[in-house]
Amino acid sequence: MKPGVHPEYHEINVIMTDGSTFKTRSTYGKAGETLRLDIDPKTHPAWTGQQRIMDQGGQVAKFNKRFAGIGAVKAKPMGEAPPPKPKKEAAPAAAPAPKAEAKKKK
């Protein structure tokens, strides 16, 4: 390996969202530093198959407060059909336009 090109590879501590910890080797930070995860395989919907909103630092509450007056319609429970739309009356069909005669070549 060429010296001075690659970052230092050292041992760090990782703290998962549930508080469990483990040690791994990484180029993150300095030797012995701690990496706290906000999302990990134990909580992310891609691995768990469950959808839930995680409010990190009040971001979801801030979003809801900011856009509360937009007027979003609440979703109806499954199984309810929307009311039928009124039918529009069809306009009478217009007569087809006459075809222009093609010019003949000599």
TIDO-901311 format. One record per residue: y, z, x of N, C-alpha, C in turn; residue in one letter. Coordinates in pm, 1 decimal, decimal comma. Example, Ala and Ser with C-alpha at 12.3 -4.5 7.8 and 13.67 -1.06 7.14 Angstrom:
BEGIN
<r n_c2="-569,0" n_c3="780,0" n_c1="1319,0" ca_c2="-450,0" ca_c3="780,0" ca_c1="1230,0" c_c2="-330,0" c_c3="780,0" c_c1="1320,0" res="A"/>
<r n_c2="-225,0" n_c3="708,0" n_c1="1285,0" ca_c2="-106,0" ca_c3="714,0" ca_c1="1367,0" c_c2="3,0" c_c3="787,0" c_c1="1290,0" res="S"/>
This chain:
BEGIN
<r n_c2="-117,6" n_c3="0,0" n_c1="84,6" ca_c2="0,0" ca_c3="0,0" ca_c1="0,0" c_c2="123,7" c_c3="0,0" c_c1="89,0" res="M"/>
<r n_c2="225,1" n_c3="-72,4" n_c1="45,4" ca_c2="349,4" ca_c3="-79,1" ca_c1="119,8" c_c2="427,1" c_c3="51,3" c_c1="99,7" res="K"/>
<r n_c2="468,8" n_c3="119,3" n_c1="206,7" ca_c2="539,8" ca_c3="246,6" ca_c1="190,0" c_c2="680,6" c_c3="226,9" c_c1="134,0" res="P"/>
<r n_c2="724,1" n_c3="323,3" n_c1="46,4" ca_c2="859,9" ca_c3="321,8" ca_c1="-8,2" c_c2="880,4" c_c3="230,5" c_c1="-127,6" res="G"/>
<r n_c2="777,9" n_c3="161,6" n_c1="-173,8" ca_c2="791,8" ca_c3="68,5" ca_c1="-285,5" c_c2="748,7" c_c3="133,5" c_c1="-417,5" res="V"/>
<r n_c2="640,8" n_c3="208,8" n_c1="-412,4" ca_c2="583,5" ca_c3="265,9" ca_c1="-533,8" c_c2="639,2" c_c3="405,7" c_c1="-561,3" res="H"/>
<r n_c2="655,2" n_c3="442,0" n_c1="-690,6" ca_c2="704,4" ca_c3="577,3" ca_c1="-722,2" c_c2="598,8" c_c3="682,2" c_c1="-688,1" res="P"/>
<r n_c2="645,3" n_c3="806,3" n_c1="-672,8" ca_c2="553,7" ca_c3="917,3" ca_c1="-641,1" c_c2="465,3" c_c3="946,9" c_c1="-761,3" res="E"/>
<r n_c2="336,9" n_c3="962,7" n_c1="-736,2" ca_c2="237,3" ca_c3="989,7" ca_c1="-840,0" c_c2="192,1" c_c3="1133,5" c_c1="-822,2" res="Y"/>
<r n_c2="222,3" n_c3="1220,4" n_c1="-920,1" ca_c2="198,3" ca_c3="1363,3" ca_c1="-904,5" c_c2="147,4" c_c3="1424,0" c_c1="-1035,3" res="H"/>
<r n_c2="114,6" n_c3="1552,3" n_c1="-1031,2" ca_c2="60,5" ca_c3="1622,1" ca_c1="-1148,0" c_c2="174,8" c_c3="1682,0" c_c1="-1230,1" res="E"/>
<r n_c2="168,4" n_c3="1663,7" n_c1="-1365,2" ca_c2="266,8" ca_c3="1722,3" ca_c1="-1457,1" c_c2="193,5" c_c3="1793,3" c_c1="-1570,3" res="I"/>
<r n_c2="265,7" n_c3="1876,1" n_c1="-1644,3" ca_c2="212,0" ca_c3="1944,1" ca_c1="-1762,6" c_c2="261,2" c_c3="1871,2" c_c1="-1886,8" res="N"/>
<r n_c2="173,9" n_c3="1853,1" n_c1="-1984,8" ca_c2="210,1" ca_c3="1787,5" ca_c1="-2110,9" c_c2="187,7" c_c3="1887,8" c_c1="-2223,5" res="V"/>
<r n_c2="291,5" n_c3="1905,6" n_c1="-2307,8" ca_c2="280,2" ca_c3="1994,1" ca_c1="-2424,5" c_c2="281,1" c_c3="1906,8" c_c1="-2549,7" res="I"/>
<r n_c2="172,1" n_c3="1915,3" n_c1="-2627,0" ca_c2="158,4" ca_c3="1835,7" ca_c1="-2749,1" c_c2="239,4" c_c3="1900,3" c_c1="-2861,4" res="M"/>
<r n_c2="249,4" n_c3="1832,5" n_c1="-2976,3" ca_c2="328,6" ca_c3="1882,8" ca_c1="-3088,3" c_c2="271,6" c_c3="2011,0" c_c1="-3148,2" res="T"/>
<r n_c2="141,6" n_c3="2031,1" n_c1="-3137,7" ca_c2="81,2" ca_c3="2153,6" ca_c1="-3192,4" c_c2="83,3" c_c3="2269,9" c_c1="-3092,9" res="D"/>
<r n_c2="140,2" n_c3="2249,6" n_c1="-2973,9" ca_c2="151,8" ca_c3="2355,9" ca_c1="-2874,5" c_c2="43,3" c_c3="2353,8" c_c1="-2768,6" res="G"/>
<r n_c2="-60,4" n_c3="2274,1" n_c1="-2786,6" ca_c2="-165,1" ca_c3="2267,7" ca_c1="-2684,9" c_c2="-110,2" c_c3="2197,5" c_c1="-2560,5" res="S"/>
<r n_c2="-163,5" n_c3="2234,3" n_c1="-2444,2" ca_c2="-115,3" ca_c3="2177,4" ca_c1="-2318,9" c_c2="-230,9" c_c3="2121,6" c_c1="-2238,7" res="T"/>
<r n_c2="-199,2" n_c3="2028,6" n_c1="-2150,9" ca_c2="-295,9" ca_c3="1978,2" ca_c1="-2054,0" c_c2="-219,8" c_c3="1925,4" c_c1="-1933,2" res="F"/>
<r n_c2="-291,2" n_c3="1906,8" n_c1="-1824,5" ca_c2="-231,6" ca_c3="1854,2" ca_c1="-1701,9" c_c2="-280,6" c_c3="1711,5" c_c1="-1682,6" res="K"/>
<r n_c2="-193,3" n_c3="1627,6" n_c1="-1631,8" ca_c2="-228,3" ca_c3="1490,0" ca_c1="-1602,1" c_c2="-146,8" c_c3="1444,5" c_c1="-1482,5" res="T"/>
<r n_c2="-180,1" n_c3="1328,9" n_c1="-1431,2" ca_c2="-103,6" ca_c3="1272,8" ca_c1="-1320,0" c_c2="-15,4" c_c3="1162,0" c_c1="-1375,4" res="R"/>
<r n_c2="109,9" n_c3="1157,1" n_c1="-1324,4" ca_c2="207,0" ca_c3="1062,9" ca_c1="-1376,8" c_c2="316,4" c_c3="1038,5" c_c1="-1274,1" res="S"/>
<r n_c2="400,4" n_c3="939,1" n_c1="-1300,5" ca_c2="520,0" ca_c3="914,3" ca_c1="-1220,0" c_c2="642,5" c_c3="975,6" c_c1="-1287,2" res="T"/>
<r n_c2="623,1" n_c3="1044,6" n_c1="-1400,7" ca_c2="732,2" ca_c3="1108,2" ca_c1="-1475,1" c_c2="789,0" c_c3="1225,4" c_c1="-1396,6" res="Y"/>
<r n_c2="920,3" n_c3="1233,0" n_c1="-1382,4" ca_c2="987,5" ca_c3="1348,3" ca_c1="-1323,0" c_c2="939,4" c_c3="1383,1" c_c1="-1184,2" res="G"/>
<r n_c2="933,6" n_c3="1514,1" n_c1="-1159,7" ca_c2="889,4" ca_c3="1566,1" ca_c1="-1030,2" c_c2="759,5" c_c3="1644,0" c_c1="-1049,9" res="K"/>
<r n_c2="694,7" n_c3="1674,6" n_c1="-939,8" ca_c2="568,1" ca_c3="1747,8" ca_c1="-945,6" c_c2="586,7" c_c3="1881,4" c_c1="-1016,1" res="A"/>
<r n_c2="498,3" n_c3="1912,2" n_c1="-1111,8" ca_c2="501,6" ca_c3="2039,0" ca_c1="-1184,0" c_c2="592,8" c_c3="2040,9" c_c1="-1305,9" res="G"/>
<r n_c2="665,8" n_c3="1934,1" n_c1="-1334,9" ca_c2="753,9" ca_c3="1931,2" ca_c1="-1453,0" c_c2="672,6" c_c3="1928,8" c_c1="-1581,3" res="E"/>
<r n_c2="738,7" n_c3="1958,4" n_c1="-1692,8" ca_c2="673,3" ca_c3="1963,4" ca_c1="-1823,1" c_c2="727,8" c_c3="1852,7" c_c1="-1913,0" res="T"/>
<r n_c2="637,9" n_c3="1780,4" n_c1="-1977,0" ca_c2="672,8" ca_c3="1674,6" ca_c1="-2071,0" c_c2="636,1" c_c3="1723,2" c_c1="-2210,4" res="L"/>
<r n_c2="735,9" n_c3="1736,7" n_c1="-2299,7" ca_c2="711,0" ca_c3="1777,8" ca_c1="-2439,0" c_c2="705,7" c_c3="1652,1" c_c1="-2525,8" res="R"/>
<r n_c2="599,3" n_c3="1638,8" n_c1="-2603,2" ca_c2="582,0" ca_c3="1521,9" ca_c1="-2689,1" c_c2="633,7" c_c3="1550,6" c_c1="-2829,5" res="L"/>
<r n_c2="709,4" n_c3="1454,9" n_c1="-2887,3" ca_c2="752,1" ca_c3="1463,9" ca_c1="-3026,8" c_c2="647,0" c_c3="1400,4" c_c1="-3117,6" res="D"/>
<r n_c2="579,5" n_c3="1299,6" n_c1="-3066,5" ca_c2="475,6" ca_c3="1228,8" ca_c1="-3142,4" c_c2="354,1" c_c3="1218,1" c_c1="-3051,0" res="I"/>
<r n_c2="238,5" n_c3="1248,3" n_c1="-3104,3" ca_c2="115,9" ca_c3="1236,1" ca_c1="-3026,3" c_c2="2,6" c_c3="1189,3" c_c1="-3117,7" res="D"/>
<r n_c2="-113,4" n_c3="1159,6" n_c1="-3062,3" ca_c2="-224,0" ca_c3="1108,7" ca_c1="-3144,9" c_c2="-270,2" c_c3="1204,2" c_c1="-3253,7" res="P"/>
<r n_c2="-239,1" n_c3="1333,0" n_c1="-3243,9" ca_c2="-280,3" ca_c3="1427,8" ca_c1="-3347,7" c_c2="-189,8" c_c3="1420,8" c_c1="-3470,0" res="K"/>
<r n_c2="-67,2" n_c3="1367,2" n_c1="-3454,6" ca_c2="27,5" ca_c3="1366,8" ca_c1="-3565,7" c_c2="73,8" c_c3="1228,2" c_c1="-3607,1" res="T"/>
<r n_c2="53,9" n_c3="1126,2" n_c1="-3525,6" ca_c2="106,3" ca_c3="993,0" ca_c1="-3556,9" c_c2="18,8" c_c3="923,5" c_c1="-3661,2" res="H"/>
<r n_c2="81,8" n_c3="861,3" n_c1="-3763,3" ca_c2="5,6" ca_c3="796,2" ca_c1="-3870,9" c_c2="-87,5" c_c3="685,2" c_c1="-3822,9" res="P"/>
<r n_c2="-57,4" n_c3="622,9" n_c1="-3709,8" ca_c2="-144,1" ca_c3="516,7" ca_c1="-3659,5" c_c2="-282,9" c_c3="570,7" c_c1="-3625,8" res="A"/>
<r n_c2="-291,6" n_c3="696,1" n_c1="-3584,9" ca_c2="-420,0" ca_c3="756,5" ca_c1="-3550,4" c_c2="-476,2" c_c3="841,8" c_c1="-3663,4" res="W"/>
<r n_c2="-390,1" n_c3="908,6" n_c1="-3739,8" ca_c2="-438,4" ca_c3="999,3" ca_c1="-3843,5" c_c2="-467,6" c_c3="928,7" c_c1="-3975,0" res="T"/>
<r n_c2="-398,8" n_c3="818,0" n_c1="-4002,0" ca_c2="-417,0" ca_c3="746,9" ca_c1="-4127,5" c_c2="-338,8" c_c3="807,7" c_c1="-4241,8" res="G"/>
<r n_c2="-258,9" n_c3="910,3" n_c1="-4216,1" ca_c2="-178,3" ca_c3="974,9" ca_c1="-4318,5" c_c2="-31,9" c_c3="947,5" c_c1="-4290,2" res="Q"/>
<r n_c2="44,9" n_c3="923,6" n_c1="-4394,4" ca_c2="187,7" ca_c3="899,0" ca_c1="-4380,4" c_c2="262,8" c_c3="1026,1" c_c1="-4413,9" res="Q"/>
<r n_c2="346,7" n_c3="1072,8" n_c1="-4323,9" ca_c2="430,7" ca_c3="1188,0" ca_c1="-4353,2" c_c2="560,4" c_c3="1173,3" c_c1="-4275,8" res="R"/>
<r n_c2="664,5" n_c3="1235,1" n_c1="-4327,1" ca_c2="795,1" ca_c3="1227,2" ca_c1="-4263,4" c_c2="813,2" c_c3="1350,0" c_c1="-4175,9" res="I"/>
<r n_c2="839,5" n_c3="1326,4" n_c1="-4048,7" ca_c2="865,4" ca_c3="1436,9" ca_c1="-3956,8" c_c2="1015,8" c_c3="1443,2" c_c1="-3934,6" res="M"/>
<r n_c2="1075,7" n_c3="1555,3" n_c1="-3968,0" ca_c2="1219,8" ca_c3="1569,8" ca_c1="-3955,9" c_c2="1252,5" c_c3="1633,3" c_c1="-3821,0" res="D"/>
<r n_c2="1272,0" n_c3="1550,6" n_c1="-3719,9" ca_c2="1306,2" ca_c3="1599,1" ca_c1="-3586,5" c_c2="1456,7" c_c3="1610,5" c_c1="-3576,0" res="Q"/>
<r n_c2="1508,4" n_c3="1728,9" n_c1="-3563,6" ca_c2="1651,4" ca_c3="1749,5" ca_c1="-3544,4" c_c2="1733,7" c_c3="1721,5" c_c1="-3668,4" res="G"/>
<r n_c2="1673,9" n_c3="1726,1" n_c1="-3788,7" ca_c2="1748,8" ca_c3="1705,9" ca_c1="-3911,8" c_c2="1787,1" c_c3="1561,6" c_c1="-3939,1" res="G"/>
<r n_c2="1723,2" n_c3="1466,2" n_c1="-3874,8" ca_c2="1759,8" ca_c3="1325,8" ca_c1="-3891,2" c_c2="1731,7" c_c3="1275,6" c_c1="-4032,5" res="Q"/>
<r n_c2="1620,3" n_c3="1314,1" n_c1="-4091,9" ca_c2="1587,8" ca_c3="1269,2" ca_c1="-4227,7" c_c2="1686,9" c_c3="1329,4" c_c1="-4326,6" res="V"/>
<r n_c2="1719,2" n_c3="1457,4" n_c1="-4310,4" ca_c2="1815,3" ca_c3="1522,3" ca_c1="-4400,4" c_c2="1952,6" c_c3="1458,2" c_c1="-4386,3" res="A"/>
<r n_c2="1992,0" n_c3="1425,1" n_c1="-4264,6" ca_c2="2121,6" ca_c3="1360,7" ca_c1="-4240,8" c_c2="2125,3" c_c3="1223,1" c_c1="-4308,2" res="K"/>
<r n_c2="2015,0" n_c3="1147,3" n_c1="-4297,4" ca_c2="2007,2" ca_c3="1015,7" ca_c1="-4360,4" c_c2="2017,0" c_c3="1028,7" c_c1="-4512,0" res="F"/>
<r n_c2="1941,1" n_c3="1121,3" n_c1="-4571,1" ca_c2="1943,6" ca_c3="1139,7" ca_c1="-4716,4" c_c2="2081,6" c_c3="1180,9" c_c1="-4765,1" res="N"/>
<r n_c2="2149,6" n_c3="1265,3" n_c1="-4691,3" ca_c2="2283,4" ca_c3="1309,9" ca_c1="-4729,0" c_c2="2382,2" c_c3="1193,4" c_c1="-4722,0" res="K"/>
<r n_c2="2370,9" n_c3="1114,3" n_c1="-4617,8" ca_c2="2463,6" ca_c3="1002,9" ca_c1="-4597,5" c_c2="2448,9" c_c3="894,4" c_c1="-4704,2" res="R"/>
<r n_c2="2326,8" n_c3="864,8" n_c1="-4743,5" ca_c2="2302,6" ca_c3="755,2" ca_c1="-4836,5" c_c2="2261,7" c_c3="802,3" c_c1="-4975,2" res="F"/>
<r n_c2="2295,5" n_c3="923,8" n_c1="-5013,4" ca_c2="2255,8" ca_c3="978,9" ca_c1="-5143,0" c_c2="2321,0" c_c3="904,5" c_c1="-5259,0" res="A"/>
<r n_c2="2444,0" n_c3="856,0" n_c1="-5243,9" ca_c2="2515,6" ca_c3="792,9" ca_c1="-5353,8" c_c2="2495,8" c_c3="643,4" c_c1="-5365,9" res="G"/>
<r n_c2="2404,9" n_c3="586,1" n_c1="-5290,6" ca_c2="2383,8" ca_c3="441,4" ca_c1="-5293,5" c_c2="2328,8" c_c3="397,1" c_c1="-5428,0" res="I"/>
<r n_c2="2253,3" n_c3="479,7" n_c1="-5494,1" ca_c2="2202,7" ca_c3="444,9" ca_c1="-5626,6" c_c2="2063,1" c_c3="387,1" c_c1="-5623,3" res="G"/>
<r n_c2="1983,1" n_c3="431,8" n_c1="-5532,0" ca_c2="1845,1" ca_c3="384,6" ca_c1="-5526,5" c_c2="1771,3" c_c3="431,0" c_c1="-5651,4" res="A"/>
<r n_c2="1690,2" n_c3="343,6" n_c1="-5705,1" ca_c2="1612,8" ca_c3="374,4" ca_c1="-5824,9" c_c2="1482,0" c_c3="438,7" c_c1="-5781,6" res="V"/>
<r n_c2="1444,6" n_c3="547,6" n_c1="-5845,5" ca_c2="1319,2" ca_c3="613,5" ca_c1="-5812,2" c_c2="1202,6" c_c3="526,8" c_c1="-5858,7" res="K"/>
<r n_c2="1098,8" n_c3="525,6" n_c1="-5780,7" ca_c2="980,8" ca_c3="446,7" ca_c1="-5813,7" c_c2="910,4" c_c3="507,3" c_c1="-5934,0" res="A"/>
<r n_c2="857,3" n_c3="421,7" n_c1="-6019,6" ca_c2="784,1" ca_c3="468,4" ca_c1="-6136,2" c_c2="641,3" c_c3="499,7" c_c1="-6095,3" res="K"/>
<r n_c2="577,2" n_c3="592,0" n_c1="-6164,4" ca_c2="437,9" ca_c3="624,0" ca_c1="-6132,4" c_c2="349,8" c_c3="501,2" c_c1="-6150,0" res="P"/>
<r n_c2="241,9" n_c3="497,9" n_c1="-6075,6" ca_c2="148,7" ca_c3="385,4" ca_c1="-6083,7" c_c2="93,0" c_c3="374,4" c_c1="-6225,1" res="M"/>
<r n_c2="72,3" n_c3="252,9" n_c1="-6271,0" ca_c2="13,2" ca_c3="231,2" ca_c1="-6401,5" c_c2="114,5" c_c3="193,4" c_c1="-6507,9" res="G"/>
<r n_c2="241,3" n_c3="224,0" n_c1="-6485,3" ca_c2="343,3" ca_c3="187,7" ca_c1="-6583,2" c_c2="391,2" c_c3="46,3" c_c1="-6553,5" res="E"/>
<r n_c2="392,0" n_c3="-35,7" n_c1="-6653,8" ca_c2="440,4" ca_c3="-172,7" ca_c1="-6637,3" c_c2="591,0" c_c3="-175,3" c_c1="-6663,5" res="A"/>
<r n_c2="664,5" n_c3="-259,1" n_c1="-6591,9" ca_c2="807,8" ca_c3="-269,2" ca_c1="-6618,5" c_c2="831,3" c_c3="-333,8" c_c1="-6754,5" res="P"/>
<r n_c2="944,9" n_c3="-307,3" n_c1="-6817,5" ca_c2="970,7" ca_c3="-369,0" ca_c1="-6947,6" c_c2="980,4" c_c3="-520,6" c_c1="-6932,5" res="P"/>
<r n_c2="938,5" n_c3="-595,5" n_c1="-7036,7" ca_c2="942,1" ca_c3="-741,5" ca_c1="-7026,0" c_c2="1086,3" c_c3="-792,4" c_c1="-7021,3" res="P"/>
<r n_c2="1106,2" n_c3="-898,2" n_c1="-6943,9" ca_c2="1239,2" ca_c3="-958,4" ca_c1="-6932,2" c_c2="1260,9" c_c3="-1051,0" c_c1="-7051,0" res="K"/>
<r n_c2="1385,6" n_c3="-1059,9" n_c1="-7100,3" ca_c2="1410,9" ca_c3="-1151,5" ca_c1="-7211,7" c_c2="1391,5" c_c3="-1296,0" c_c1="-7165,5" res="P"/>
<r n_c2="1334,3" n_c3="-1376,8" n_c1="-7256,1" ca_c2="1309,2" ca_c3="-1516,8" ca_c1="-7222,9" c_c2="1437,1" c_c3="-1597,3" c_c1="-7236,0" res="K"/>
<r n_c2="1457,2" n_c3="-1687,5" n_c1="-7140,0" ca_c2="1572,8" ca_c3="-1776,7" ca_c1="-7145,7" c_c2="1534,2" c_c3="-1900,2" c_c1="-7226,0" res="K"/>
<r n_c2="1629,9" n_c3="-1950,0" n_c1="-7304,8" ca_c2="1603,7" ca_c3="-2070,9" ca_c1="-7380,6" c_c2="1617,7" c_c3="-2190,4" c_c1="-7288,0" res="E"/>
<r n_c2="1525,0" n_c3="-2280,8" n_c1="-7297,6" ca_c2="1526,9" ca_c3="-2398,3" ca_c1="-7211,6" c_c2="1634,5" c_c3="-2494,5" c_c1="-7260,5" res="A"/>
<r n_c2="1712,3" n_c3="-2548,1" n_c1="-7168,3" ca_c2="1814,3" ca_c3="-2646,6" ca_c1="-7201,3" c_c2="1744,7" c_c3="-2779,0" c_c1="-7229,5" res="A"/>
<r n_c2="1802,4" n_c3="-2860,3" n_c1="-7321,1" ca_c2="1738,8" ca_c3="-2989,7" ca_c1="-7348,7" c_c2="1736,1" c_c3="-3074,8" c_c1="-7222,8" res="P"/>
<r n_c2="1627,0" n_c3="-3147,4" n_c1="-7205,5" ca_c2="1609,9" ca_c3="-3230,2" ca_c1="-7086,1" c_c2="1705,7" c_c3="-3347,9" c_c1="-7091,8" res="A"/>
<r n_c2="1766,0" n_c3="-3377,8" n_c1="-6979,4" ca_c2="1858,4" ca_c3="-3491,6" ca_c1="-6970,9" c_c2="1777,9" c_c3="-3620,3" c_c1="-6958,7" res="A"/>
<r n_c2="1835,0" n_c3="-3729,0" n_c1="-7008,2" ca_c2="1768,5" ca_c3="-3858,4" ca_c1="-6999,6" c_c2="1760,5" c_c3="-3899,9" c_c1="-6853,5" res="A"/>
<r n_c2="1651,1" n_c3="-3963,8" n_c1="-6813,3" ca_c2="1638,5" ca_c3="-4004,2" ca_c1="-6673,1" c_c2="1744,2" c_c3="-4108,6" c_c1="-6638,1" res="P"/>
<r n_c2="1791,1" n_c3="-4103,0" n_c1="-6515,5" ca_c2="1893,4" ca_c3="-4196,9" ca_c1="-6469,0" c_c2="1829,6" c_c3="-4333,9" c_c1="-6451,3" res="A"/>
<r n_c2="1905,6" n_c3="-4442,6" n_c1="-6483,5" ca_c2="1849,2" ca_c3="-4577,6" ca_c1="-6466,7" c_c2="1826,8" c_c3="-4607,7" c_c1="-6318,7" res="P"/>
<r n_c2="1719,4" n_c3="-4683,7" n_c1="-6290,9" ca_c2="1687,3" ca_c3="-4717,5" ca_c1="-6152,3" c_c2="1771,5" c_c3="-4835,4" c_c1="-6108,9" res="K"/>
<r n_c2="1820,9" n_c3="-4828,1" n_c1="-5988,7" ca_c2="1899,6" ca_c3="-4938,2" ca_c1="-5934,4" c_c2="1804,9" c_c3="-5045,9" c_c1="-5887,9" res="A"/>
<r n_c2="1847,5" n_c3="-5169,4" n_c1="-5904,7" ca_c2="1762,0" ca_c3="-5281,1" ca_c1="-5862,2" c_c2="1767,6" c_c3="-5293,0" c_c1="-5711,1" res="E"/>
<r n_c2="1653,1" n_c3="-5316,0" n_c1="-5651,2" ca_c2="1647,2" ca_c3="-5332,1" ca_c1="-5505,6" c_c2="1697,3" c_c3="-5469,8" c_c1="-5469,5" res="A"/>
<r n_c2="1771,5" n_c3="-5477,8" n_c1="-5358,9" ca_c2="1822,3" ca_c3="-5606,1" ca_c1="-5312,6" c_c2="1707,3" c_c3="-5685,0" c_c1="-5252,9" res="K"/>
<r n_c2="1705,6" n_c3="-5811,8" n_c1="-5283,4" ca_c2="1599,7" ca_c3="-5897,0" ca_c1="-5230,4" c_c2="1644,7" c_c3="-5959,5" c_c1="-5099,5" res="K"/>
<r n_c2="1553,9" n_c3="-5967,3" n_c1="-5003,3" ca_c2="1582,7" ca_c3="-6030,3" ca_c1="-4874,2" c_c2="1540,2" c_c3="-6173,5" c_c1="-4879,8" res="K"/>
<r n_c2="1614,2" n_c3="-6259,1" n_c1="-4814,5" ca_c2="1577,7" ca_c3="-6401,1" ca_c1="-4809,2" c_c2="1508,2" c_c3="-6435,2" c_c1="-4682,9" res="K"/>
